[in-house]
Amino acid sequence: MKKTMARPPISSYRTARRILYAFLLMISVLPFHQAAEAARVKDIASLQGVRDNSLIGYGLVIGLNGTGDKTGTLFTVQTLSSMLNKMGITVDPNSVKVKNVAAVMVTTKLPPFVRTGSRLDVTVSSLGDASSLQGGTLLLTPLKGPDQKVYAIAQGAVSIGGFIGGQGADTSQKNHPTAGRIAAGALVEKEVLFPFEDQEKFKIVLRRQDFTTALRLSDTINSALAADGASTALARPLDAGTVELQVTEKYRGKEVALLALIESLDVMIDTPARVVVNERTGTIVMGDQVRIADVAIAHGNLTIRVRTDFQVSQPPPLAPQGAQTVVVPQGETEVIEGDSKIVLMRGGTTIGELIRGLNSIGVTPRDLISILQAIKAAGALHADLEIL
């Protein structure tokens, strides 16, 4: 006789199937969750010494339709007179009218690795009492750095991105007419050199200093370079904001390829627990790392309303001559005290649980600001409270 093995119950198959589906779902979701918390190196750090440089210059905008500086603006008159004298035209500064001319400050940023002949956008801002730069043209203006050397020359038509029209109280204005931009209005004349080649080491600077992130950045760089054939660790953290990268003989002359490889790496960022509060607008921004210890919160509202009604008392018929209508104010004061409620927050409460608990007792964003300050003062808020 053949022995027949007993089949397991159908419920066991269903349980095993559910466990298998749950395991596969966890495996498929976990990598995406980790990737969502990572950021590229180029988005969180920069190379030390590679930065923008500010340039500034003083110039004149001409061609305005009577919206320039007034006659009392002395530096505009002096600048215009000096410019004309250099062109061989002698004028009396006291007889110059500058209604169509405005003195301006021209600013721009000189990016790293920019070369002579490149074009830059510039911002033009009125320095005197001009009412509008609409339709004006910036004359040749040298742009200098902090070392008083000329790095660019600006000139061109000013675009304010708006308009102003009308006269007196009947005017219409869009955007800010006393400041504008000139697209590609500056021509680079001098370069800011950065010794990029033949460097023995580079320093990568984090935009937000953190020891954990700096350590993770160095480990990520070493892992990527080890996969590329590097035998030793080339990156090491110097402090919470700087990671030093050694350039070996393999990468000499290939610094661009080395840094391109590093800036595309993904690094897990560790962010501190912080609550940012703006009392002027009632805005509250909190991270998911914020935790709250055991604390009881009581919230109650007291509303006082004062209302005044004006009643008119008119003279009755056949009233004596000279009787007048009298306005009698009737005041009413109402006091409404809301029910006080107490909410208990257990230790380890997340920020989502806190918001749900406070919403249950009907707090507003401005009330929440005061509650957060009180929780921080009580020592129950495990986060930095930053008030703007």
C-alpha positions as CSV (number, residue, x, y, z in Angstrom):
1,M,0.0,0.0,0.0
2,K,1.2,3.5,-0.8
3,K,1.5,6.0,1.9
4,T,0.1,9.3,1.2
5,M,1.8,12.3,2.8
6,A,-0.6,14.7,4.5
7,R,-0.8,18.1,2.8
8,P,-0.3,21.2,4.9
9,P,-3.5,23.2,5.4
10,I,-4.3,25.9,2.9
11,S,-3.9,28.6,5.6
12,S,-0.2,27.7,5.8
13,Y,0.3,28.3,2.1
14,R,-1.4,31.7,2.4
15,T,0.7,32.7,5.4
16,A,3.9,31.7,3.7
17,R,2.8,33.6,0.6
18,R,2.1,36.7,2.6
19,I,5.5,36.5,4.3
20,L,7.2,36.1,0.8
21,Y,5.3,39.1,-0.6
22,A,6.2,41.2,2.4
23,F,9.9,40.3,2.1
24,L,10.0,41.1,-1.6
25,L,8.2,44.4,-1.0
26,M,10.7,45.3,1.7
27,I,13.6,44.5,-0.7
28,S,12.1,46.6,-3.5
29,V,11.3,49.6,-1.4
30,L,14.5,49.8,0.7
31,P,17.0,51.0,-2.0
32,F,14.6,53.7,-3.2
33,H,14.2,54.9,0.4
34,Q,18.0,55.2,0.8
35,A,18.5,56.9,-2.5
36,A,15.9,59.5,-1.6
37,E,17.9,60.5,1.5
38,A,21.2,60.9,-0.4
39,A,22.5,63.9,-2.3
40,R,25.2,64.4,-4.8
41,V,28.6,65.8,-3.7
42,K,28.3,68.8,-6.0
43,D,25.0,69.8,-4.3
44,I,26.4,69.8,-0.7
45,A,30.0,70.8,-1.1
46,S,32.4,72.8,-3.2
47,L,36.1,73.0,-4.0
48,Q,38.0,75.3,-1.7
49,G,39.2,78.4,-3.6
50,V,36.7,77.9,-6.4
51,R,34.1,80.7,-5.9
52,D,32.6,83.8,-7.4
53,N,34.2,87.2,-7.1
54,S,32.2,90.4,-6.7
55,L,32.7,93.3,-9.1
56,I,31.4,96.9,-8.8
57,G,31.6,100.0,-10.8
58,Y,30.2,103.6,-11.0
59,G,28.7,104.8,-14.3
60,L,26.0,106.9,-16.0
61,V,22.8,106.0,-17.7
62,I,21.7,108.3,-20.4
63,G,18.7,108.6,-22.7
64,L,16.0,108.9,-20.0
65,N,12.8,110.7,-20.7
66,G,13.1,113.3,-18.0
67,T,13.2,110.7,-15.2
68,G,16.9,111.1,-14.4
69,D,18.6,112.8,-11.4
70,K,17.5,116.2,-10.4
71,T,19.7,119.3,-10.7
72,G,20.6,119.2,-7.0
73,T,22.4,115.8,-7.4
74,L,26.0,117.2,-7.5
75,F,27.9,114.0,-8.2
76,T,25.9,113.3,-11.3
77,V,26.7,116.8,-12.6
78,Q,30.3,116.5,-11.7
79,T,30.6,113.1,-13.4
80,L,28.9,114.3,-16.6
81,S,31.1,117.4,-16.7
82,S,34.3,115.4,-16.2
83,M,33.3,112.9,-18.9
84,L,32.7,115.7,-21.4
85,N,36.0,117.4,-20.5
86,K,37.9,114.1,-21.3
87,M,36.2,114.1,-24.7
88,G,37.4,117.6,-25.4
89,I,34.2,119.4,-24.6
90,T,34.5,122.1,-21.9
91,V,31.3,122.8,-20.0
92,D,30.3,124.7,-16.9
93,P,29.0,122.2,-14.3
94,N,26.6,124.9,-13.0
95,S,24.8,125.1,-16.4
96,V,24.4,121.3,-16.9
97,K,20.9,119.9,-16.7
98,V,20.8,116.2,-15.9
99,K,17.1,115.3,-16.2
100,N,17.9,112.7,-18.8
101,V,21.0,111.3,-17.0
102,A,21.2,109.1,-13.8
103,A,24.2,108.1,-11.8
104,V,24.2,104.3,-11.1
105,M,26.1,101.6,-9.4
106,V,26.9,98.5,-11.6
107,T,27.4,95.1,-9.9
108,T,28.0,91.6,-11.1
109,K,29.7,88.3,-10.2
110,L,32.8,87.0,-11.8
111,P,32.5,83.1,-11.9
112,P,35.5,80.9,-11.5
113,F,37.4,79.7,-14.6
114,V,35.8,82.4,-16.7
115,R,38.1,83.5,-19.6
116,T,38.8,86.8,-21.3
117,G,36.1,87.7,-23.8
118,S,33.3,86.0,-21.9
119,R,30.1,87.9,-21.3
120,L,28.4,88.5,-17.9
121,D,25.0,89.8,-16.8
122,V,25.1,93.0,-14.8
123,T,22.7,94.7,-12.4
124,V,22.3,98.5,-12.7
125,S,20.9,100.4,-9.6
126,S,20.2,104.1,-9.3
127,L,22.4,106.1,-7.0
128,G,20.7,109.4,-7.0
129,D,17.1,110.5,-7.0
130,A,16.1,109.3,-10.5
131,S,12.5,108.2,-10.7
132,S,13.1,105.6,-13.5
133,L,15.8,104.0,-15.6
134,Q,13.3,103.0,-18.3
135,G,14.7,103.3,-21.8
136,G,18.2,104.2,-20.6
137,T,21.6,103.2,-21.9
138,L,24.6,102.5,-19.6
139,L,27.8,104.2,-20.8
140,L,31.1,102.4,-20.7
141,T,31.7,101.5,-17.1
142,P,34.8,99.7,-15.7
143,L,34.0,97.0,-13.1
144,K,36.6,96.6,-10.4
145,G,37.4,94.0,-7.7
146,P,38.4,94.5,-4.1
147,D,42.0,95.0,-5.3
148,Q,40.9,98.0,-7.4
149,K,41.8,96.2,-10.6
150,V,39.5,96.3,-13.6
151,Y,38.2,92.8,-14.5
152,A,35.3,93.7,-16.8
153,I,33.8,96.5,-18.9
154,A,30.0,97.0,-18.9
155,Q,27.8,98.9,-21.4
156,G,24.4,98.5,-23.0
157,A,20.7,99.1,-22.9
158,V,19.1,98.8,-19.4
159,S,16.0,96.6,-19.0
160,I,13.9,97.2,-15.9
161,G,11.4,94.4,-16.6
162,G,8.5,96.8,-16.0
163,F,7.3,100.4,-16.5
164,I,6.1,103.6,-14.9
165,G,3.7,106.0,-16.5
166,G,1.3,108.8,-15.7
167,Q,1.7,112.0,-13.8
168,G,1.1,113.2,-10.3
169,A,-1.3,111.0,-8.3
170,D,-2.5,109.3,-11.4
171,T,0.5,106.9,-12.1
172,S,0.8,103.3,-12.9
173,Q,3.9,101.3,-12.0
174,K,5.1,97.7,-12.5
175,N,8.1,96.2,-10.8
176,H,11.0,98.4,-9.5
177,P,11.9,101.1,-12.1
178,T,15.1,102.3,-10.5
179,A,17.0,99.1,-10.9
180,G,17.5,96.9,-13.9
181,R,19.7,94.4,-15.7
182,I,21.8,94.2,-18.9
183,A,21.9,90.7,-20.3
184,A,25.5,89.8,-21.3
185,G,26.3,93.5,-20.7
186,A,29.8,93.0,-19.3
187,L,32.9,91.9,-21.2
188,V,35.6,90.1,-19.2
189,E,39.0,91.8,-19.6
190,K,41.0,90.1,-16.8
191,E,40.9,86.5,-15.5
192,V,41.1,85.3,-11.9
193,L,43.6,82.4,-12.1
194,F,43.2,79.3,-10.1
195,P,46.1,76.8,-10.0
196,F,44.1,73.8,-10.9
197,E,46.6,71.6,-12.6
198,D,49.6,69.9,-10.9
199,Q,47.9,70.1,-7.5
200,E,49.0,67.5,-4.9
201,K,45.8,67.8,-2.9
202,F,42.3,69.4,-3.0
203,K,40.1,70.4,-0.1
204,I,36.3,69.8,-0.4
205,V,34.3,72.2,1.8
206,L,30.8,71.2,3.0
207,R,28.2,74.0,2.7
208,R,26.7,72.8,6.0
209,Q,29.3,71.7,8.5
210,D,28.6,68.3,10.1
211,F,31.1,65.7,11.4
212,T,28.9,62.7,10.4
213,T,28.5,64.0,6.9
214,A,32.2,64.8,6.5
215,L,33.1,61.2,7.6
216,R,30.5,59.7,5.2
217,L,31.8,61.9,2.4
218,S,35.4,60.7,2.9
219,D,34.3,57.0,3.1
220,T,32.2,57.4,-0.1
221,I,35.1,58.9,-2.0
222,N,37.6,56.2,-0.8
223,S,35.1,53.5,-1.8
224,A,34.6,54.9,-5.3
225,L,38.4,55.4,-5.9
226,A,39.1,51.9,-4.6
227,A,36.7,50.5,-7.2
228,D,38.6,52.6,-9.7
229,G,41.9,51.0,-8.7
230,A,43.3,53.2,-5.9
231,S,45.2,51.1,-3.4
232,T,45.2,53.6,-0.5
233,A,42.6,55.9,1.1
234,L,43.0,59.3,-0.6
235,A,40.3,61.2,1.3
236,R,40.3,62.1,4.9
237,P,38.1,64.5,7.0
238,L,40.0,67.4,8.5
239,D,37.1,68.8,10.5
240,A,33.3,69.1,10.4
241,G,33.4,71.0,7.2
242,T,36.5,70.0,5.2
243,V,37.6,66.8,3.5
244,E,41.2,66.6,2.1
245,L,41.7,64.7,-1.2
246,Q,45.2,63.5,-2.2
247,V,46.1,63.4,-5.9
248,T,48.3,60.4,-6.7
249,E,50.4,59.8,-9.7
250,K,47.6,57.9,-11.4
251,Y,45.5,61.1,-11.5
252,R,48.2,63.6,-12.3
253,G,47.0,65.5,-15.4
254,K,43.5,64.0,-14.9
255,E,42.3,66.3,-12.2
256,V,39.2,67.2,-14.1
257,A,38.2,63.5,-14.5
258,L,39.0,62.9,-10.8
259,L,36.8,65.7,-9.6
260,A,34.0,64.9,-12.1
261,L,34.0,61.4,-10.7
262,I,33.8,62.7,-7.1
263,E,31.1,65.3,-7.6
264,S,28.6,62.8,-9.0
265,L,28.8,60.5,-6.0
266,D,25.8,60.1,-3.7
267,V,26.4,60.8,0.0
268,M,24.0,60.2,2.9
269,I,23.4,63.5,4.7
270,D,23.0,63.7,8.4
271,T,20.9,66.7,9.4
272,P,20.4,68.1,12.9
273,A,17.0,68.4,14.6
274,R,15.9,72.0,14.1
275,V,12.7,74.0,14.3
276,V,12.6,77.2,12.3
277,V,9.9,79.7,13.3
278,N,9.0,83.0,11.6
279,E,6.8,85.0,14.1
280,R,6.0,87.7,11.5
281,T,4.3,85.4,9.1
282,G,3.4,82.5,11.5
283,T,5.4,80.1,9.4
284,I,6.8,76.9,11.1
285,V,9.2,74.5,9.5
286,M,10.3,71.3,11.3
287,G,12.5,68.4,10.3
288,D,11.7,64.7,10.8
289,Q,14.5,64.4,13.4
290,V,12.7,66.5,16.0
291,R,11.7,64.6,19.1
292,I,9.8,65.6,22.2
293,A,10.1,64.2,25.8
294,D,7.2,63.7,28.2
295,V,5.3,66.9,28.5
296,A,1.7,68.0,29.2
297,I,0.3,70.9,27.1
298,A,-2.7,73.0,28.3
299,H,-4.3,75.4,25.8
300,G,-7.1,77.8,26.4
301,N,-8.5,80.9,24.6
302,L,-9.9,84.1,26.1
303,T,-11.7,86.3,23.6
304,I,-13.0,89.8,24.5
305,R,-15.2,91.6,22.0
306,V,-16.3,95.2,22.4
307,R,-19.0,96.4,20.1
308,T,-20.5,99.9,19.8
309,D,-23.9,100.6,18.1
310,F,-24.9,104.2,17.3
311,Q,-28.6,104.9,17.7
312,V,-30.2,108.0,16.3
313,S,-32.7,109.9,18.5
314,Q,-34.8,112.3,16.4
315,P,-37.1,115.1,17.8
316,P,-40.8,114.1,18.1
317,P,-43.4,115.9,16.1
318,L,-44.3,119.5,17.1
319,A,-41.1,119.7,19.0
320,P,-39.9,123.2,20.1
321,Q,-37.8,125.1,17.6
322,G,-34.1,124.4,17.9
323,A,-34.5,120.7,18.8
324,Q,-31.7,118.6,17.3
325,T,-31.1,115.0,16.3
326,V,-28.9,113.2,18.8
327,V,-26.6,110.2,18.1
328,V,-26.5,108.0,21.2
329,P,-23.7,105.3,21.3
330,Q,-24.7,102.0,22.9
331,G,-21.6,99.9,24.1
332,E,-21.6,96.2,24.6
333,T,-18.8,94.0,25.9
334,E,-18.7,90.3,25.5
335,V,-16.2,87.9,27.1
336,I,-15.8,84.4,25.7
337,E,-13.5,82.0,27.5
338,G,-12.8,78.8,25.6
339,D,-12.6,75.4,27.2
340,S,-9.0,74.5,28.3
341,K,-7.7,71.2,27.2
342,I,-4.6,69.2,28.2
343,V,-2.7,67.0,25.8
344,L,-0.1,64.6,27.1
345,M,2.9,63.9,24.8
346,R,4.9,60.8,25.6
347,G,8.7,60.6,25.3
348,G,9.9,60.0,21.7
349,T,6.9,61.7,20.2
350,T,7.6,62.6,16.5
351,I,6.7,65.9,15.0
352,G,3.8,64.4,13.1
353,E,2.2,63.2,16.3
354,L,2.8,66.6,17.9
355,I,1.0,68.4,15.1
356,R,-1.9,66.0,15.2
357,G,-2.2,66.3,19.0
358,L,-2.1,70.1,18.9
359,N,-4.6,70.3,16.0
360,S,-7.0,68.2,18.2
361,I,-7.2,71.1,20.7
362,G,-7.6,73.7,17.9
363,V,-4.3,75.6,18.0
364,T,-3.3,78.1,15.3
365,P,0.2,78.5,13.9
366,R,0.8,81.5,16.1
367,D,-0.3,79.6,19.1
368,L,2.0,76.7,18.1
369,I,4.9,79.2,18.1
370,S,4.3,80.0,21.7
371,I,3.8,76.4,22.6
372,L,7.1,75.4,21.0
373,Q,8.9,78.1,22.9
374,A,7.4,76.9,26.1
375,I,8.3,73.3,25.4
376,K,11.9,74.4,24.6
377,A,12.1,76.3,27.9
378,A,10.8,73.3,29.7
379,G,13.7,71.2,28.2
380,A,11.3,68.8,26.5
381,L,12.1,69.8,22.9
382,H,15.1,67.8,21.6
383,A,15.9,70.2,18.8
384,D,17.3,73.7,18.1
385,L,14.7,76.3,18.0
386,E,15.6,79.1,15.5
387,I,13.3,82.2,15.6
388,L,13.5,84.5,12.5
